[in-house]
């Protein structure tokens, strides 16, 4: 009986020691778990330096002011932007369907600056909203009158 008690005690002691041991060191050749994958990002809109046709033309807050040098006047050409008191070449365009981001090197009133504008087309292409200024303009009908450019 002594022997049986001894064997039981040793087995119990061995089990307790085994439970309290630190895990074996990681194998240096083992591979780390793969990092979590991030969802695919949607493709970005193409960047160009040309204003798309659907955005081009004269825009004004009032159609009665079309063809004049009204203070809300905006003219989007293929490669330039003209406001009431400033104008300049387009340096980049991001075309995202009905939304457009334009960077322009503006000059006017004795100052020169690079500015970015964001616009959204609406009303079947006849309304243009400045997304940063919350200003809506209407597409002007084609006119034969020349508008003085800055």
Secondary structure, 3 states (H helix, E strand, C coil): CHHHHHHHHHHHHHHHHHHCCCCCCCCCCCCCCCCCCCCCCCCCCCEECCCCHHHCEEEECCHHHCCCCCCCCEEECCCEEEECCCEEEEEEEEEECCEEEEEEEEEECCEEEEEEEEEEEEHHHCEEEECCCCEEEEECCCCCCCCCCC
